[in-house]
């Protein structure tokens, strides 16, 4: 069984995705509430709740095969404050990297590193934040590359995320994990531009990771919506009308069109501020917008169910959010709605982690367990 550290662990969604092939030997999050959610689902034996800057190398057991770090995104997000890696929250990356460097000094560096964050990491501070991350990886002896994976290929949620995958220079990379050039499915233009901006010495450590497209059937919103939701109530007719009145003509027409169908139509509503005016945006494509940590209540998603002339709305339920994150029905959620929303909005989609584990991480490690495997390239 492979071992891993789970930094910025939240509710343990990376652990949920990695599954039974992996054993977590250390987990950390600064939030006591998220720590409670982690402990109730996975136990607290390997969990450290506290600031990552207070963790020391001796606190980390053994030499893990993988260090997973979904470091805070608020300062890197396109909707954030623009402080980047200098920000108080996203700057926690440097607390994590101090530990990686310290492990390297005592001969215990993880064989693999996965850094997960928002798409905006590629462009934050005109790309300089990504350059710092790349320099850090190269400087500690890791070959690396980046992919963008949208969770919509796995669950009915639009959630593109950046995954930076690093491998210890001392290891070999199986040929089938490498592409000669960027692949449109995983390397959008922003990744290519980020690669091209790197200094030559750092760029020489870059690899274009290759992984297959998922083939399983993806559920739609209709599949995950609860007819009688737990933890939320349907809005009154007046509240629903207020939401409809917040829509532009374009989005109001979507609701009218849905009423013309002979089947029940399920959509999601997301509130955004446009030119100083809060608007409700509606979609009926079977996909939810990206779950985000609520700020002042404005970013909570709502559900609209249209059945002929009847239009009903409500907040998305905690269990529905968990399904959008690909978590099993057995996953235990916080009792308070806001705690559940924060946990899910800050989390990572478990099936995306599983896909990376199955098609990149495990093949990489297994190829280096024996010299009798397929041809490999030295990293």
Phi, psi and omega per residue, in radians:
X1 nan 2.404 -3.132
X2 -1.466 2.622 -3.105
X3 -1.942 2.656 3.122
X4 -2.627 2.682 2.928
X5 -1.732 2.437 3.107
X6 -2.074 1.693 3.138
X7 -1.550 2.613 -3.084
X8 0.923 0.882 -2.856
X9 -1.267 -0.406 -3.080
X10 0.987 -2.249 3.129
X11 -1.603 0.243 3.077
X12 1.409 0.644 -3.098
X13 -1.341 -0.503 3.001
X14 -1.131 -0.709 3.103
X15 -1.091 -0.719 3.114
X16 -1.072 -0.701 -3.113
X17 -1.280 -0.678 -3.107
X18 -1.155 -0.673 2.986
X19 1.369 -2.780 -2.930
X20 -1.257 -0.256 3.116
X21 -1.323 -0.156 -3.019
X22 -2.171 2.579 3.076
X23 -2.134 2.127 3.109
X24 -1.403 2.199 -3.135
X25 -1.916 -0.141 3.073
X26 -2.850 2.297 3.082
X27 -2.338 2.579 -3.083
X28 -2.526 2.452 2.914
X29 -2.684 2.580 -3.098
X30 -1.399 -0.372 -3.046
X31 -1.504 2.177 3.114
X32 -1.146 -0.658 -3.135
X33 -1.166 -0.732 3.089
X34 -1.182 -0.617 3.070
X35 -1.055 -0.661 3.096
X36 -1.122 -0.739 3.120
X37 -1.125 -0.698 3.118
X38 -1.085 -0.844 -3.049
X39 -1.125 -0.667 -3.093
X40 -1.237 -0.401 3.121
X41 -1.679 -0.571 -2.998
X42 -2.175 -0.127 -3.040
X43 1.571 2.847 -3.044
X44 -1.926 0.093 -3.039
X45 -1.035 -0.681 -3.068
X46 -1.869 0.230 -3.038
X47 -1.723 2.284 3.029
X48 -2.060 2.019 3.109
X49 -1.711 2.048 -3.129
X50 2.827 3.078 -3.120
X51 -1.149 2.329 -3.124
X52 -1.107 -0.448 3.124
X53 -1.237 -0.234 3.111
X54 -1.621 -0.103 3.131
X55 -1.442 2.460 3.121
X56 -2.029 2.738 -3.117
X57 -0.932 -0.749 3.126
X58 -1.073 -0.304 3.101
X59 -1.264 -0.312 -3.071
X60 -1.674 2.091 -3.072
X61 -1.386 2.476 2.963
X62 1.042 -2.775 3.051
X63 -2.086 1.840 -3.075
X64 -1.302 2.582 3.023
X65 -1.206 -0.525 -3.034
X66 -2.501 2.416 2.913
X67 -2.000 2.020 3.118
X68 -1.789 2.266 -3.110
X69 -2.405 1.838 3.010
X70 -1.704 1.316 -2.990
X71 -1.249 2.747 -3.009
X72 -0.955 2.485 -3.015
X73 -1.860 -0.144 -2.923
X74 -0.986 -0.625 -3.100
X75 -1.489 -0.134 -3.135
X76 -1.858 -0.345 -3.079
X77 -1.100 2.575 3.075
X78 -1.101 -0.388 3.113
X79 -1.711 0.125 -3.069
X80 -1.567 -2.767 -3.034
X81 -1.643 -0.073 3.059
X82 1.397 0.170 -3.110
X83 -1.355 -0.318 3.086
X84 1.099 -2.566 -3.099
X85 -1.238 -0.109 3.025
X86 -1.509 -0.182 -3.130
X87 -1.252 2.755 -3.084
X88 -1.095 -0.647 -3.047
X89 -1.524 -0.976 -3.137
X90 -1.192 -0.372 3.071
X91 -1.135 -0.176 3.058
X92 -1.073 -0.299 3.046
X93 -0.919 -0.678 -3.074
X94 -1.226 -0.503 3.021
X95 -1.139 -0.703 3.058
X96 -1.123 -0.789 -3.053
X97 -1.204 -0.501 3.052
X98 -1.048 -0.653 3.112
X99 -1.214 -0.711 3.114
X100 -1.083 -0.787 3.120
X101 -1.099 -0.699 3.116
X102 -1.136 -0.670 3.075
X103 -1.122 -0.661 3.105
X104 -1.081 -0.649 -3.104
X105 -1.176 -0.481 -3.132
X106 -1.824 0.289 3.056
X107 1.293 0.467 -3.101
X108 -2.203 0.498 -3.113
X109 -1.117 2.454 3.083
X110 -1.072 2.541 3.130
X111 -1.202 -0.624 -3.130
X112 -2.234 2.595 3.025
X113 -2.298 2.350 2.977
X114 -2.155 2.149 3.053
X115 -1.885 2.197 -3.125
X116 -2.094 2.351 3.099
X117 -2.835 -3.051 -3.087
X118 -1.298 2.822 3.124
X119 -0.987 -0.589 -3.098
X120 -1.114 -0.224 3.076
X121 -1.024 -0.543 -3.117
X122 -1.199 -0.499 -3.017
X123 -2.027 -0.122 -3.121
X124 -0.979 2.331 -3.100
X125 0.948 0.792 3.129
X126 0.970 0.612 3.095
X127 1.529 -0.090 -3.064
X128 -1.208 -0.543 3.111
X129 -1.143 -0.755 3.100
X130 -1.106 -0.680 3.121
X131 -1.061 -0.694 3.119
X132 -1.120 -0.710 3.115
X133 -1.116 -0.782 3.137
X134 -1.086 -0.747 3.114
X135 -1.098 -0.675 3.116
X136 -1.098 -0.786 3.125
X137 -1.088 -0.861 -3.130
X138 -1.085 -0.693 -3.091
X139 -1.170 -0.464 3.127
X140 -1.676 0.194 3.042
X141 1.457 0.690 3.077
X142 -2.078 2.321 2.889
X143 -1.468 2.496 -2.963
X144 -2.635 2.912 3.013
X145 -2.839 2.987 -3.065
X146 -2.316 2.524 3.036
X147 -2.315 2.663 2.994
X148 -1.944 2.174 3.131
X149 -2.120 2.202 3.068
X150 -1.626 2.194 -3.126
X151 -1.067 -0.249 -3.119
X152 -1.075 -0.314 3.068
X153 -1.330 -0.133 -3.048
X154 -2.215 -0.586 -3.108
X155 -2.446 2.831 -3.134
X156 -1.411 1.036 3.107
X157 -2.504 2.249 3.053
X158 -1.412 1.917 -3.034
X159 -2.642 1.336 3.097
X160 -1.257 2.331 3.131
X161 -2.388 2.607 3.114
X162 -1.608 2.330 3.069
X163 -2.167 2.047 3.081
X164 -1.788 2.082 -3.045
X165 -1.970 2.119 3.133
X166 -2.038 2.543 3.108
X167 -2.263 2.393 3.108
X168 -0.911 2.290 -3.134
X169 -0.975 -0.419 -3.101
X170 -1.323 -0.217 -3.114
X171 -1.665 2.913 3.120
X172 -1.877 2.696 -3.120
X173 -1.984 2.147 3.088
X174 -1.031 2.478 -3.100
X175 -0.968 -0.664 -3.031
X176 -1.238 -0.165 3.097
X177 -1.568 -0.070 -3.055
X178 -2.005 2.407 2.978
X179 -1.885 2.655 3.137
X180 -1.269 -0.578 -3.122
X181 -2.426 3.100 -3.137
X182 -1.089 2.490 3.076
X183 -1.859 2.285 -3.046
X184 -0.986 -0.602 -3.071
X185 -1.141 -0.586 -3.013
X186 -2.077 -0.225 -3.045
X187 -2.200 1.330 3.105
X188 -1.136 3.040 -3.032
X189 -0.967 -0.619 -3.115
X190 -1.133 -0.610 3.083
X191 -1.185 -0.741 3.141
X192 -1.107 -0.756 3.107
X193 -1.105 -0.711 3.123
X194 -1.092 -0.718 3.076
X195 -1.065 -0.796 -3.071
X196 -1.187 -0.424 3.140
X197 -1.367 -0.277 -3.063
X198 -1.204 2.561 3.029
X199 -1.073 2.638 -3.034
X200 -0.978 -0.728 -3.100
X201 -1.103 -0.653 3.125
X202 -1.337 -0.716 -3.120
X203 -1.096 -0.471 3.130
X204 -1.166 -0.300 3.122
X205 -1.600 -0.029 -3.074
X206 -1.388 2.478 3.005
X207 -2.293 2.530 3.084
X208 -1.585 1.782 -3.111
X209 -1.211 2.470 -3.130
X210 -2.099 2.227 3.081
X211 -2.519 2.697 -3.063
X212 -1.336 2.781 3.002
X213 -1.318 2.525 3.088
X214 -1.157 2.626 -3.080
X215 -2.069 -0.138 -3.084
X216 -1.278 2.729 3.064
X217 -1.176 2.338 3.105
X218 -1.694 2.282 3.093
X219 -1.133 2.841 3.007
X220 -1.948 3.035 3.101
X221 -0.979 -0.652 3.141
X222 -1.010 -0.553 -3.108
X223 -1.279 -0.478 -2.986
X224 -1.863 -0.183 -3.071
X225 -1.306 2.377 3.113
X226 -1.533 2.180 3.083
X227 -1.065 -0.699 3.090
X228 -2.138 1.496 -2.992
X229 -1.187 2.570 3.071
X230 -1.681 2.277 3.045
X231 1.658 -0.116 3.079
X232 -2.458 2.789 3.124
X233 -2.126 2.679 3.054
X234 -1.173 2.490 3.103
X235 -1.178 2.733 2.997
X236 -1.237 2.889 3.100
X237 -1.036 -0.628 3.137
X238 -1.183 -0.704 3.123
X239 -1.157 -0.709 3.096
X240 -1.102 -0.741 3.121
X241 -1.114 -0.624 3.104
X242 -1.097 -0.725 3.109
X243 -1.117 -0.769 3.124
X244 -1.052 -0.644 -3.135
X245 -1.267 -0.253 3.085
X246 -1.461 -0.095 -3.084
X247 -1.558 2.563 2.973
X248 -1.259 2.968 -3.124
X249 -1.011 -0.645 -3.132
X250 -1.043 -0.847 -3.084
X251 -1.326 -0.548 3.071
X252 -1.117 -0.636 3.112
X253 -1.118 -0.574 3.098
X254 -1.054 -0.722 3.113
X255 -1.152 -0.705 3.131
X256 -1.132 -0.745 3.112
X257 -1.085 -0.672 3.138
X258 -1.099 -0.562 3.138
X259 -1.195 -0.324 -3.106
X260 -1.463 -0.189 3.130
X261 -1.351 2.770 -3.140
X262 -1.691 0.085 3.088
X263 -2.176 2.825 3.119
X264 -1.166 2.323 3.135
X265 -1.968 2.291 -3.135
X266 -2.006 2.226 3.118
X267 -2.338 2.987 3.077
X268 -2.101 2.623 -3.125
X269 -2.118 2.319 3.082
X270 -2.268 2.317 -3.109
X271 -1.643 2.273 3.098
X272 -2.304 2.684 3.064
X273 -1.699 2.077 -3.134
X274 -2.073 2.037 3.130
X275 0.944 0.717 3.086
X276 1.417 0.034 -3.122
X277 -2.062 2.260 3.129
X278 -1.355 2.231 -3.132
X279 -2.134 2.619 3.056
X280 -1.784 2.163 -3.138
X281 -1.893 2.365 -2.986
X282 -2.101 2.433 3.061
X283 -2.381 2.467 -3.134
X284 -2.196 0.628 -3.098
X285 -1.704 0.220 3.135
X286 1.401 0.128 -3.082
X287 -2.216 2.372 3.058
X288 -1.469 2.652 2.979
X289 -1.217 2.997 -3.086
X290 -1.128 2.201 3.017
X291 -1.174 2.284 -3.129
X292 -2.299 2.689 3.074
X293 -1.097 2.192 -3.072
X294 -1.193 2.444 3.065
X295 -2.205 1.908 -3.136
X296 1.180 0.284 3.094
X297 1.444 -0.206 -2.995
X298 -1.309 -0.349 -3.045
X299 -1.770 0.121 3.074
X300 -1.230 2.353 3.099
X301 -1.453 2.559 3.054
X302 -2.049 2.786 3.090
X303 -1.849 2.417 2.978
X304 -2.082 2.215 3.083
X305 -2.034 2.105 -3.108
X306 -1.972 2.145 3.106
X307 -2.264 1.543 -3.053
X308 1.107 -2.213 -3.121
X309 -1.304 -0.267 -3.089
X310 -1.471 2.222 3.098
X311 -2.160 2.132 3.125
X312 -2.195 2.563 3.123
X313 -2.358 2.738 3.058
X314 -2.940 2.939 3.004
X315 -1.197 2.628 3.012
X316 -1.147 2.465 -3.052
X317 -1.493 2.773 3.099
X318 -0.985 -0.725 -3.133
X319 -1.179 -0.649 3.081
X320 -1.111 -0.680 3.077
X321 -1.081 -0.753 3.136
X322 -1.076 -0.662 3.097
X323 -1.171 -0.640 3.079
X324 -1.136 -0.403 3.086
X325 -1.620 0.086 3.088
X326 1.278 0.383 -3.119
X327 -1.530 2.619 -3.130
X328 -1.227 2.805 3.134
X329 -1.098 -0.385 -3.141
X330 -1.383 -0.160 -3.127
X331 -1.159 2.232 -3.072
X332 -1.575 2.227 -3.060
X333 -1.783 2.696 3.044
X334 -1.039 2.649 -3.124
X335 -1.238 -0.627 -3.098
X336 -1.453 2.377 -3.086
X337 -1.019 -0.840 -3.095
X338 -1.080 -0.647 3.119
X339 -1.131 -0.706 3.116
X340 -1.146 -0.709 -3.119
X341 -1.157 -0.743 3.096
X342 -1.075 -0.743 -3.105
X343 -1.092 -0.801 -3.123
X344 -1.272 -0.744 -3.106
X345 -1.102 -0.517 3.123
X346 -1.607 0.006 -2.976
X347 -1.577 -3.039 -3.127
X348 -2.185 2.481 -3.081
X349 -1.258 2.057 -3.008
X350 -1.033 -0.747 3.137
X351 -1.109 -0.448 3.059
X352 -1.172 -0.761 3.078
X353 -1.055 -0.754 3.138
X354 -1.053 -0.686 -3.134
X355 -1.127 -0.772 3.096
X356 -1.139 -0.709 3.128
X357 -1.090 -0.770 -3.076
X358 -1.255 -0.662 -2.959
X359 -1.849 -0.171 3.120
X360 -2.256 -0.985 -2.950
X361 -1.210 -0.927 -3.141
X362 -1.129 -0.776 3.084
X363 -1.013 -0.635 3.128
X364 -1.113 -0.826 -3.100
X365 -1.199 -0.742 -3.108
X366 -1.160 -0.600 3.123
X367 -1.138 -0.432 -3.121
X368 -1.675 0.061 3.083
X369 -1.465 -0.362 -3.083
X370 -2.549 2.609 3.115
X371 -1.581 0.050 -3.084
X372 -1.699 0.089 -3.094
X373 -1.421 -2.873 -3.134
X374 -1.139 2.840 3.105
X375 -1.015 2.431 -3.139
X376 -2.233 2.720 3.008
X377 -1.821 2.444 3.074
X378 -1.172 2.316 -3.086
X379 -1.092 nan nan
